[in-house]
Amino acid sequence: MCTTDSRRTMELMTQDMNTNGVKQLRRSSTDKMIAGVCGGWARYLGVDAALLRILLVAVTLFGVGVPIVVYVACWLLMPQDD
């Protein structure tokens, strides 16, 4: 038996492919902490969003804030999933 959250996740995973079978990069509306950017990239790459969040924090600490600019750009440019 599927819960509502798992059913919604499955619907979003099947919506990742358009009619041509091409993945679409979109911000996640369900797996988000700030704007859903890491959740969207995680779904696109097929990895856990927590790993991407940890990587983003680590790279931000060592990259002197450049990843924050990239994150904001993704936030502004990536469409939200439905």
Steps between C-alpha positions, in 0.01 A plus 500: 500500500638843400482805718404837358862624510638195324222516240582868435870416470425227248284740298783755495752236396286399204453867407878542475482360150324693229342337195843453336640321807735788586554591866398849603691691765248660737501624860333254735183610677509204740870439575615848592665682787524849348394512135506138381814542288694213661189281496452567130864431416490183713197369314660591166828326587338209685678559832389582853430870557676489839827413326468799271419728792806382693714545189361851446583603856852352477571668166362830631736487797798427277386698195454836675131535422503440123256205531249736664493707181448183295221389737320836466538486120345152498223624729417777254543301177365153583122464468307353795349155447123471510 
